[in-house]
Amino acid sequence: MLSSTLIRPGTRPRTFAVAALLGLLAVFFLPVGQADASAPLRQHAAARGKFIGTALATGPLSNETQYRNIAATEFNQITAENAMKWDAIQPNQGQFNFSGADTIVNFATQNNQQVHGHTLVWHNQTPGWVQGLNATAMRQAMQNHISQVVGRYADNPAVVSWDVVNEVFEENGNMRSSFWYNTLGLSFVADAFRAARAADPNARLCINDYNVEGINAKSTAMYNLVQSLRQQNVPVDCVGFQTHLAIQYGFPTSFQQNLERFAALGVQVRITEVDIRMQMPRNSSKDATQATYYRDVVRACMAVSACAGVTIWGFTDRHSWVPDTFPGEGAALIYDENYQQKPAYTAVHDALAEGGSSEDTTPPTTPGTPAASNVTASSATLTWTASTDTGGSGLAGYNVYREQGATDPQLGQSSTNSINLTGLSASTQYQVYVRARDGAGNLSTPSAAVTFTTSEGGGPTGPCTAAGTVQTQWNNGYVIQPVTITNSGSSAINGWTVTFTLPAGHSITGSWNAALTTSGQTVTARNVSYNGNLGPNASTSFGFQVSRPNGNTQTVSGYTCASP
């Protein structure tokens, strides 16, 4: 299929609930009822709680009435084909040009559409001045670019998501030998996501790649990376499957299964750049095969509750990247060169319209009141009477929340009517309730809450030390990684707490491998479930990111470690 050496096209409410960050429950558009059979694509997609998107080029958007009209009428989400890439926005260091990006965002705002930003960190269409930097300067340039670009649209309700990193794998599953990886190592991926989260805490942040539609070495490598990043609390919220297909190579039969395995990681999945090319000349038989492929792509997304929607990479063959990149191939989109609908359009329309009247909007029944048992200083087991679901999509599991005022944090998820909560704080009272969820993302009403108090712990079992290293910093922030915790005693410890003080004006913007709480400028970091037990001389670590006033050069120093 696609050669890795090709130049590729890449190729809110604005507040995230914790459950939305897990990606299993949220989609951009709430169901609005069954669409009329002849309604535009966007109406059918919205009726099913999904988006149908397209990539737009600023040239025809400005110059062609038919292009603008179809783009506005048929789609409820848009992606900039090139106007938000690095070479378009910052061709020279420190010189930003947002004219093309603003054109896309303004068009979306005028037409009640959402914007998916594409793309922040990619090995193609990045200016030479970036590629020649040393490691320190390159990391700073990357973080500054993300801060400026994402930050510009952070308060714009139309811009809801970003491709943070794009195409980081080779076909065999190895990391791509790009200038990013060769200069910065694998850490550039996590650093990019953390910078994006700092610039816009509410945007959904995605990793995106091609030839990962089926289960293969490349998609498995991406699966493993996403799993690892999320275990480190790197804010990867969604995974994009580009889906540039060709009818002569066959359809990826494990497509839906692959979407489902990523969704099980707790991320949103989405089809980001679908087009389906053919060897020219075009004929009715090839059109029919292409239409079948488009239908199967849309159906796969519709069948996975965590799939937010499908974006077609353009919509008219008049403005497709395919013929210039694949000689002898083309006709990859759902409208022809004269803006006439092709069989592929009908296939997309009908796949979106299928089942609209029977879409599950019925939530599961309310779970029973949870009962707490096996309560320790850092854990507790909860069980409750199971819910039932009659809406048709089936009971998918349960979300467990701590009742805590205006915002109730989610403590965990379970596929059964019990859960073992870990990483709790000692000598702390918890009020916890449960909500059931179904396959369509509907949530039940909350159960009654159970109240329990964790124990004081087993007393001192050994001392510990903590030391932090400034990994990288820029003019208004820095990352400390690692903060190394070492058991300096002769006995094992079963938990640790590290305290430190933020300089005035500094604030935590993200953390990983520890649970952080802040009181004034004092920060307390506690172990999480998997790194609290340390034998003599054993070590573990965590990290965090801080924002600070421009021009301030202070960083955190001085850490105090205690064990229960």
C-alpha positions as MATLAB code, in Angstrom:
seq = 'MLSSTLIRPGTRPRTFAVAALLGLLAVFFLPVGQADASAPLRQHAAARGKFIGTALATGPLSNETQYRNIAATEFNQITAENAMKWDAIQPNQGQFNFSGADTIVNFATQNNQQVHGHTLVWHNQTPGWVQGLNATAMRQAMQNHISQVVGRYADNPAVVSWDVVNEVFEENGNMRSSFWYNTLGLSFVADAFRAARAADPNARLCINDYNVEGINAKSTAMYNLVQSLRQQNVPVDCVGFQTHLAIQYGFPTSFQQNLERFAALGVQVRITEVDIRMQMPRNSSKDATQATYYRDVVRACMAVSACAGVTIWGFTDRHSWVPDTFPGEGAALIYDENYQQKPAYTAVHDALAEGGSSEDTTPPTTPGTPAASNVTASSATLTWTASTDTGGSGLAGYNVYREQGATDPQLGQSSTNSINLTGLSASTQYQVYVRARDGAGNLSTPSAAVTFTTSEGGGPTGPCTAAGTVQTQWNNGYVIQPVTITNSGSSAINGWTVTFTLPAGHSITGSWNAALTTSGQTVTARNVSYNGNLGPNASTSFGFQVSRPNGNTQTVSGYTCASP';
ca = [
       0.000    0.000    0.000;
       1.474    3.390    0.883;
       5.212    3.807    0.808;
       6.675    5.263    3.978;
       8.862    7.541    1.852;
       5.940    9.352    0.259;
       5.085   12.915    1.195;
       1.696   12.400    2.774;
      -1.245   14.748    3.184;
      -1.114   13.681    6.801;
      -0.773   13.285    5.719;
     -16.403   21.125   23.131;
     -18.551   21.802   25.101;
     -15.042   22.883   26.010;
     -14.670   21.154   29.369;
     -13.492   17.559   29.504;
     -15.044   15.302   32.088;
     -12.715   12.588   33.291;
     -14.921   10.012   31.617;
     -14.570   11.887   28.356;
     -10.794   11.707   28.677;
     -11.122    7.951   28.821;
     -12.679    8.310   25.423;
     -15.284    5.568   25.696;
     -18.278    7.757   26.351;
     -17.939   10.966   24.419;
     -18.553   11.831   20.793;
     -18.703   15.279   19.334;
     -22.366   15.401   18.370;
     -25.250   14.253   20.503;
     -28.056   12.298   18.823;
     -30.717   14.603   17.449;
     -33.287   12.050   16.269;
     -33.752   10.243   12.988;
     -32.774   12.200    9.875;
     -34.966   12.427    6.805;
     -33.950    9.779    4.256;
     -32.693   12.402    1.795;
     -30.915   14.529    4.413;
     -27.245   15.548    4.004;
     -24.507   13.348    5.384;
     -24.009   15.539    8.445;
     -27.620   15.183    9.558;
     -27.493   11.385    9.410;
     -24.150   11.343   11.213;
     -25.417   13.634   13.979;
     -28.508   11.468   14.386;
     -26.161    8.595   15.223;
     -23.968   10.629   17.557;
     -21.033   10.749   15.129;
     -19.288   13.263   12.903;
     -18.766   13.053    9.165;
     -15.828   15.218    8.190;
     -13.764   16.336    5.248;
     -10.348   17.893    4.651;
     -10.496   21.334    3.064;
      -7.996   23.298    0.988;
      -8.021   27.085    1.311;
      -7.671   27.716   -2.458;
     -10.937   26.201   -3.676;
     -12.616   27.240   -0.428;
     -11.983   30.838   -1.479;
     -12.504   30.466   -5.232;
     -15.179   27.816   -5.920;
     -18.816   28.249   -4.922;
     -19.720   24.575   -5.369;
     -16.792   23.529   -3.213;
     -17.866   25.867   -0.414;
     -21.519   24.893   -0.624;
     -20.911   21.138   -0.479;
     -18.357   21.538    2.301;
     -20.842   23.555    4.356;
     -23.900   21.418    3.646;
     -22.653   17.844    3.880;
     -20.092   17.830    6.711;
     -20.175   18.679   10.411;
     -16.430   18.433   11.017;
     -13.505   19.744    8.967;
      -9.750   19.308    8.921;
      -7.292   21.659    7.255;
      -5.540   19.741    4.484;
      -2.359   21.807    4.724;
      -3.112   25.164    6.370;
      -2.340   24.017    9.920;
       0.906   22.183    9.177;
       4.187   23.574   10.452;
       5.487   24.891    7.113;
       2.273   26.848    6.570;
       2.118   28.396   10.045;
       5.781   28.913   11.029;
       7.976   28.739    7.908;
      10.679   30.773    9.630;
      11.590   30.616   13.290;
       9.378   32.872   15.346;
       7.383   34.116   12.329;
       3.823   32.796   12.546;
       1.243   33.085    9.777;
      -2.251   31.987   10.782;
      -4.116   33.321    7.754;
      -4.856   29.912    6.213;
      -5.676   28.287    9.541;
      -7.978   31.171   10.448;
      -9.770   30.772    7.111;
     -10.581   27.155    7.987;
     -11.671   27.970   11.537;
     -13.823   30.907   10.438;
     -15.553   28.762    7.798;
     -16.303   26.102   10.413;
     -17.668   28.676   12.833;
     -19.965   30.130   10.164;
     -21.334   26.676    9.326;
     -21.695   25.173   12.794;
     -18.843   22.716   12.259;
     -16.053   21.478   14.470;
     -12.364   21.629   13.547;
      -9.785   18.884   13.988;
      -6.335   20.507   14.008;
      -3.807   18.777   11.780;
      -0.917   18.400   12.513;
       1.548   19.618   15.158;
       4.571   17.256   14.986;
       5.317   15.425   11.749;
       8.464   14.467    9.856;
       7.118   15.971    6.607;
       6.217   19.572    5.804;
       8.391   20.784    8.660;
      10.831   23.572    7.696;
      14.538   22.912    7.399;
      15.350   25.333   10.196;
      13.675   22.939   12.652;
      15.375   19.836   11.310;
      18.882   21.267   11.790;
      18.513   22.201   15.476;
      20.339   20.470   18.312;
      18.341   18.497   20.852;
      17.765   21.298   23.355;
      16.801   23.839   20.714;
      14.608   21.372   18.823;
      12.660   20.429   21.929;
      12.163   24.092   22.775;
      11.076   24.860   19.204;
       8.580   21.996   19.269;
       7.106   23.038   22.592;
       6.916   26.687   21.568;
       5.259   25.845   18.250;
       2.646   23.709   19.984;
       2.075   26.363   22.636;
       1.562   29.099   20.041;
      -0.619   27.106   17.631;
      -2.803   25.222   20.075;
      -2.954   28.199   22.420;
      -4.253   30.466   19.656;
      -7.420   28.394   19.342;
      -7.742   27.168   22.950;
     -10.723   29.422   23.644;
     -12.379   28.872   20.266;
     -15.257   26.401   20.707;
     -14.948   25.250   17.079;
     -11.449   23.765   17.529;
     -11.936   20.661   19.625;
      -9.078   18.257   18.807;
      -5.552   17.961   17.394;
      -3.306   15.429   15.714;
      -0.395   15.985   18.081;
       2.050   13.540   16.508;
       1.681   12.056   13.050;
       3.212    8.962   11.423;
       5.875    7.914   13.910;
       6.185    4.259   12.841;
       7.791    2.340   10.008;
       5.841   -0.477    8.350;
       7.632   -3.131   10.438;
       6.598   -1.461   13.696;
       9.928    0.206   14.441;
       9.997    3.885   15.266;
      10.434    5.964   12.127;
      14.008    7.205   11.731;
      12.885   10.834   11.502;
      14.835   13.906   12.558;
      12.531   14.082   15.595;
      13.373   10.574   16.751;
      17.044   10.708   15.780;
      17.584   13.947   17.708;
      15.239   13.628   20.679;
      14.539    9.916   21.016;
      11.136    8.516   21.883;
      10.569   11.214   24.522;
       9.496   13.710   21.840;
       6.113   11.968   21.608;
       5.269   12.371   25.294;
       6.712   15.888   25.372;
       4.510   16.927   22.447;
       1.347   15.637   24.116;
       2.176   17.324   27.405;
       2.859   20.611   25.662;
      -0.467   20.374   23.838;
      -2.337   19.633   27.060;
      -0.676   22.618   28.716;
      -1.716   24.864   25.810;
      -5.343   23.679   25.839;
      -6.505   21.513   28.751;
      -9.843   20.848   27.035;
      -8.788   19.760   23.541;
      -8.810   16.088   22.605;
      -5.265   14.998   21.724;
      -4.629   12.319   19.091;
      -1.883   10.193   17.596;
      -2.406    9.505   13.882;
      -0.899    7.098   11.333;
      -1.524    5.217    8.075;
      -1.518    1.478    7.236;
      -2.715    0.776   10.786;
      -6.316   -0.023    9.827;
      -5.941   -3.800   10.214;
      -4.098   -5.752   12.889;
      -0.465   -5.861   11.755;
       3.036   -5.090   13.000;
       2.579   -1.357   12.579;
      -0.795   -1.115   14.301;
       0.414   -3.354   17.120;
       3.418   -1.085   17.660;
       1.055    1.892   17.867;
      -1.202   -0.027   20.258;
       1.764   -0.766   22.536;
       2.941    2.851   22.435;
      -0.508    4.232   23.287;
      -0.861    1.752   26.124;
       2.577    2.680   27.489;
       1.979    6.435   27.209;
      -1.346    6.250   28.990;
       0.179    4.178   31.775;
       2.600    7.089   32.237;
      -0.335    9.550   32.336;
       0.675   11.073   29.024;
      -2.570   12.680   27.756;
      -3.246   10.564   24.658;
      -7.021   10.862   24.260;
      -7.616    9.390   20.835;
      -6.106    7.368   17.996;
      -6.535    8.266   14.329;
      -6.599    5.650   11.557;
      -5.911    7.458    8.287;
      -7.431    4.755    6.028;
      -5.928    5.638    2.639;
      -7.041    2.484    0.814;
      -6.887    1.176   -2.765;
      -9.377   -1.270   -4.228;
      -6.651   -3.382   -5.881;
      -5.144   -4.284   -2.478;
      -8.269   -5.534   -0.724;
     -10.102   -4.330    2.375;
      -8.513   -4.770    5.837;
     -10.754   -7.512    7.220;
      -9.708   -6.935   10.846;
     -10.619   -3.233   10.687;
     -13.466   -3.237   13.222;
     -11.638   -5.658   15.515;
      -8.639   -3.339   15.460;
     -10.765   -0.304   16.351;
     -12.253   -2.252   19.243;
      -8.891   -3.273   20.712;
      -7.717    0.351   20.746;
     -11.033    1.470   22.253;
     -10.461   -1.038   25.063;
      -7.403    1.018   26.068;
      -9.789    3.832   27.031;
      -9.163    6.072   24.022;
     -11.495    7.490   21.431;
     -10.898    6.152   17.926;
     -11.639    7.875   14.630;
     -11.183    7.456   10.887;
      -9.196   10.548    9.966;
      -8.245   10.637    6.269;
     -10.195    8.062    4.301;
      -9.952    7.948    0.530;
     -10.174    4.853   -1.680;
      -8.275    5.093   -4.915;
      -8.438    2.937   -8.036;
      -6.272    2.270  -11.066;
      -7.455    4.486  -13.879;
      -9.505    4.602  -16.005;
     -12.542    4.569  -13.788;
     -15.477    2.293  -14.668;
     -18.743    1.145  -13.098;
     -17.257   -2.042  -11.688;
     -14.482   -0.148   -9.916;
     -17.031    2.400   -8.679;
     -19.066   -0.412   -7.150;
     -16.046   -1.883   -5.358;
     -15.041    1.545   -4.110;
     -18.571    2.156   -2.817;
     -18.460   -1.132   -0.918;
     -15.187   -0.130    0.732;
     -16.578    3.259    1.774;
     -19.673    1.569    3.168;
     -17.589   -0.911    5.169;
     -15.375    1.853    6.603;
     -18.388    3.802    7.838;
     -20.118    0.695    9.162;
     -17.021   -0.277   11.150;
     -17.030    3.106   12.863;
     -20.779    2.984   13.470;
     -20.385   -0.408   15.159;
     -17.787    0.820   17.689;
     -19.227    3.126   20.332;
     -15.843    4.762   20.970;
     -15.468    5.701   17.282;
     -16.274    9.411   17.069;
     -16.687    9.569   13.304;
     -15.213    9.443    9.820;
     -13.301   12.153    7.953;
     -12.892   11.869    4.171;
      -9.628   13.350    2.887;
     -11.309   15.857    0.607;
     -14.565   15.121   -1.141;
     -14.112   15.872   -4.853;
     -11.738   14.235   -7.321;
     -11.111   17.735   -8.688;
      -8.884   18.469   -5.686;
      -7.397   15.127   -4.631;
      -3.761   14.513   -3.719;
      -3.898   10.953   -5.106;
      -3.098   11.400   -8.861;
       0.045   13.415   -8.149;
       1.315   10.865   -5.632;
       0.234    7.589   -7.238;
       0.739    7.813  -11.011;
      -2.033    6.057  -12.901;
      -4.376    6.039   -9.916;
      -7.154    8.385   -8.815;
     -10.952    8.859   -8.535;
     -10.575    8.291   -4.797;
     -13.376   10.468   -3.421;
     -17.167   10.568   -3.197;
     -17.733   13.382   -5.744;
     -16.245   13.411   -9.253;
     -14.293   16.282  -10.861;
     -17.563   18.047  -11.758;
     -19.027   17.860   -8.245;
     -21.390   15.028   -9.150;
     -22.141   12.441   -6.481;
     -20.618    9.021   -7.137;
     -21.828    5.615   -5.912;
     -19.379    6.113   -3.044;
     -21.437    9.074   -1.828;
     -24.582    6.946   -1.755;
     -22.719    4.228    0.139;
     -21.560    6.689    2.815;
     -25.023    8.240    3.023;
     -26.780    4.901    3.413;
     -24.267    3.543    5.922;
     -24.810    6.639    8.076;
     -28.586    6.382    7.707;
     -28.796    2.689    8.624;
     -30.513    2.061   11.918;
     -31.179    5.703   12.651;
     -34.657    4.965   14.014;
     -33.381    2.263   16.364;
     -30.350    4.114   17.740;
     -29.970    3.245   21.421;
     -30.787    6.237   23.616;
     -32.024    4.207   26.615;
     -29.572    4.175   29.540;
     -29.006    1.099   31.698;
     -30.798    0.734   35.011;
     -29.247    2.227   38.137;
     -26.639    0.008   39.832;
     -27.175   -1.086   43.415;
     -25.507    0.720   46.307;
     -21.859   -0.389   46.404;
     -20.526   -2.199   49.483;
     -16.914   -1.631   50.576;
     -14.643   -4.396   51.874;
     -10.938   -5.150   52.308;
     -10.247   -1.476   53.058;
      -6.547   -0.718   53.596;
      -4.463    2.449   53.678;
      -4.354    2.589   49.875;
      -7.063    0.291   48.488;
     -10.653   -0.930   48.821;
     -12.883   -3.486   47.119;
     -16.386   -2.447   46.013;
     -19.254   -4.672   44.879;
     -22.784   -3.737   43.812;
     -25.937   -5.207   42.285;
     -25.585   -5.322   38.509;
     -27.566   -3.118   36.127;
     -29.566   -4.292   33.135;
     -29.839   -2.751   29.660;
     -32.829   -2.896   27.321;
     -31.764   -0.312   24.728;
     -30.196   -2.801   22.337;
     -26.505   -1.912   22.551;
     -25.853   -4.050   25.625;
     -24.316   -3.367   29.023;
     -20.680   -2.346   28.527;
     -19.504   -1.833   32.113;
     -19.382    0.622   35.006;
     -17.686    3.906   35.924;
     -16.783    4.493   39.580;
     -16.645    8.075   40.894;
     -15.666    9.834   44.098;
     -18.285   12.332   45.278;
     -16.288   15.507   45.739;
     -18.303   18.683   45.219;
     -18.638   20.334   41.819;
     -16.321   17.884   40.019;
     -16.411   14.184   40.828;
     -13.212   12.442   39.708;
     -13.474    8.991   38.194;
     -11.585    6.436   40.268;
     -11.840    3.534   37.844;
     -13.807    1.441   35.362;
     -14.936   -2.164   35.521;
     -16.589   -4.561   33.104;
     -18.206   -6.437   36.027;
     -20.142   -5.391   39.138;
     -17.044   -5.162   41.327;
     -13.747   -3.271   41.370;
     -10.550   -3.103   43.414;
      -9.650    0.561   43.888;
      -5.931    1.248   44.407;
      -3.765    4.319   44.871;
      -6.028    5.731   47.610;
      -4.719    8.075   50.299;
      -4.277    6.838   53.855;
      -6.572    8.089   56.663;
      -8.985    9.584   54.138;
     -12.774    9.400   53.916;
     -14.208    8.462   50.515;
     -17.788    8.704   49.260;
     -18.050    6.599   46.123;
     -20.872    5.893   43.663;
     -21.265    3.906   40.435;
     -22.839    4.585   37.018;
     -23.487    1.862   34.442;
     -22.747    2.466   30.761;
     -24.000    0.720   27.626;
     -22.462    0.093   24.217;
     -23.929    3.328   22.839;
     -22.299    5.408   25.578;
     -25.458    6.048   27.610;
     -24.847    6.432   31.363;
     -27.272    5.348   34.064;
     -28.284    7.580   36.937;
     -25.778    7.375   39.801;
     -26.127    4.728   42.452;
     -26.393    5.674   46.098;
     -22.944    6.368   47.572;
     -20.993    4.236   49.986;
     -18.730    5.931   52.566;
     -15.532    4.367   53.871;
     -12.279    5.602   55.429;
      -8.876    4.216   54.556;
      -6.648    3.062   57.408;
      -3.563    4.802   58.731;
      -1.209    2.241   57.257;
       1.198   -0.093   58.927;
       3.499    2.468   60.487;
       7.006    3.353   59.374;
       8.734    0.515   57.548;
      11.748    2.310   56.154;
      13.045    5.714   55.042;
      13.137    7.092   51.499;
      14.817    9.876   49.555;
      13.706   11.927   46.545;
      15.638   13.958   43.977;
      14.356   15.713   40.857;
      15.967   16.615   37.530;
      14.902   19.398   35.198;
      14.510   17.586   31.875;
      13.656   20.585   29.736;
      12.440   24.156   30.112;
      11.220   27.029   27.988;
      10.325   30.661   28.601;
       7.035   29.970   30.405;
       7.342   26.403   31.658;
       9.438   23.346   32.356;
       9.316   19.582   32.854;
      10.896   17.788   35.796;
      11.587   14.166   34.923;
      12.561   12.046   36.698;
      11.876   12.660   40.349;
      13.595    9.540   41.664;
      12.338    7.954   44.902;
      14.732    5.500   46.526;
      14.162    3.231   49.502;
      17.282    4.036   51.494;
      16.468    1.675   54.347;
      16.990   -2.011   54.973;
      13.291   -2.963   54.919;
      10.650   -2.775   52.222;
       8.268    0.179   52.080;
       4.671   -0.099   50.901;
       4.040    3.481   49.832;
       5.665    6.898   49.645;
       4.825   10.591   49.732;
       6.975   13.344   48.261;
       6.391   17.017   49.079;
       7.871   20.072   47.412;
       7.140   23.784   47.032;
       6.363   25.621   43.797;
       7.940   29.059   43.345;
       5.443   31.943   43.416;
       3.441   32.157   40.192;
       4.190   28.562   39.175;
       1.454   25.953   38.777;
       1.264   22.244   37.920;
      -0.101   21.555   34.410;
       0.391   17.792   34.217;
       1.940   14.797   35.949;
       2.578   11.086   35.451;
       3.341    8.059   37.642;
       2.119    9.843   40.805;
      -1.073   11.378   42.208;
      -0.477   15.079   42.881;
      -2.488   17.399   45.143;
      -1.773   21.099   45.666;
      -2.429   23.351   48.646;
      -1.262   26.868   47.920;
       2.244   26.392   46.564;
       2.840   23.128   48.436;
       2.523   20.001   46.307;
       2.105   16.473   47.655;
       2.891   13.558   45.324;
       1.747   10.077   46.335;
       2.545    6.760   44.745;
       0.025    5.144   42.440;
      -1.001    1.499   42.552;
       1.934    0.088   40.611;
       4.964    1.925   42.081;
       4.433    2.128   45.849;
       6.182   -1.069   46.943;
       9.957   -0.705   47.033;
      12.489   -3.137   48.418;
      15.729   -1.971   50.038;
      17.732    0.244   47.647;
      15.003   -0.047   44.995;
      13.887    3.080   43.115;
      10.963    4.370   41.107;
      10.170    7.751   39.601;
       7.495   10.190   38.533;
       7.416   13.441   36.579;
       5.442   16.642   36.232;
       5.105   19.763   34.098;
       4.906   23.340   35.420;
       3.866   26.660   33.920;
       5.545   29.858   35.093;
       5.445   33.585   34.243;
       7.330   34.658   31.124;
      10.877   35.633   31.983;
      10.893   33.730   35.279;
      13.773   31.246   35.345;
      13.057   29.520   38.670;
      12.329   25.793   38.879;
      11.294   23.471   41.676;
      14.101   22.293   43.935;
      14.118   20.495   47.236;
      12.035   17.358   47.781;
      11.052   15.614   51.017;
      10.162   11.901   50.955;
       8.261    9.972   53.608;
       6.995    6.367   53.733;
       3.953    5.178   55.712;
];
